[in-house]
Amino acid sequence: MSAITTPFPEAPVAWSLPYRGKVAMAGLIIGESAIFTIFVVAYLFYIGKSLTGPTPRDVLETPIFFTICLLSSSLTVHFAGRSLERNNRGAFLSLWSLTILLGGLFLFGTGREWHRLIYEHGLTISTNLFGTTYYSLVGLHAFHVTAGLVMLLIVLMFALAGRVGADQFRRVDVLALYWHFVDAVWVVVFTVVYIIGR
C-alpha cells in the first residue's frame, strides 16, 4: 500500500509566545482567586453559626443597582479597549471615564451599606461571626475594586496627557482583564452573601 499524499503540503503553524503582561495578570488572577476561595469557603462555613445577632436576614439589603453598575463597567472597559485599538481616543476617554464612574458608584454603595450596618444595626467586624466573615469577604472585594480604580485613574491621567495611544492597547487590555476578574468575583460574592447566605 502506498501512502496517500495531499496535493498541498500543510504549512507549519506559526506559534509565538503569549504577551507577557497577560501571562503575569493570569498568574495574579489565579493567586487572587485562591485567596477569594478561602474567604468564600469561610463565609459559607460560618453561615448560621453566630450565637448573637444580627443575622444576614435581619440586616442585609440586596444591592441590585450597585451590582448593575459594577457589571456594566465590564462592558465599558471592554469597548474602551476596542476603541483604543482602533485609535479612537475620544471614545476611549469617554468609555474609560464611564468605567471609573461606574466602579466609583459601586464603592459608594458598599460604603453606604457599611455605614447603615454599623450605625443603624450595630454590626461591626467584632459583633459576631457573621460580621467578621461579611466584612472580611466584602472588604477584600472592595479593596480589589479600589486598587483597580486607582490603576484606571492612572491610565486616564496618562491618556488625558496624550501618552496613551493605540500602541498601548495591549497594556490597557491587561488592566481590563483585571477589571473583568473583579467583576466576576463580585458575581460569586453577591451570590454567596446576598442569595445563599440569607
HUVENCOR-V673289 format. One record per backbone hydrogen bond with DSSP energy under -0.5 kcal/mol. CO is the residue of the C=O (numbers start at 0). NH is the residue of the N-H. If there is no record, write none. Layout:
CO:NH
CO:NH
//
This chain:
6:8
18:21
18:22
19:23
20:24
21:25
22:26
23:27
24:28
25:29
26:30
27:31
28:32
29:33
30:34
31:35
32:36
33:37
34:38
35:39
36:40
37:41
38:42
39:43
40:44
41:45
42:46
43:46
45:48
54:57
54:58
55:59
61:63
62:66
63:67
64:68
65:69
66:70
67:71
68:72
69:73
70:73
70:74
71:74
71:75
72:76
73:77
74:78
75:79
76:80
77:81
78:82
79:83
80:84
81:85
82:87
83:86
86:88
87:91
88:92
89:93
90:94
91:95
92:96
93:97
94:98
95:99
96:100
97:101
98:102
99:103
100:104
101:105
102:106
103:107
104:108
105:109
106:110
107:111
108:112
109:113
110:114
111:115
112:116
113:117
114:118
115:119
115:120
116:122
117:121
121:123
123:126
123:127
127:131
128:132
129:133
130:134
131:135
132:136
133:137
134:138
135:139
136:140
137:141
138:142
139:143
140:144
141:145
142:146
143:147
144:148
145:149
146:150
147:151
148:152
149:153
150:154
151:155
152:156
153:157
154:158
155:159
156:160
157:162
158:161
162:164
164:167
165:168
167:171
168:172
169:173
170:174
171:175
172:176
173:177
174:178
175:179
176:180
177:181
178:182
179:183
180:184
181:185
182:186
183:187
184:188
185:189
186:190
187:191
188:192
189:193
189:194
190:194
190:195
191:196
194:197
//
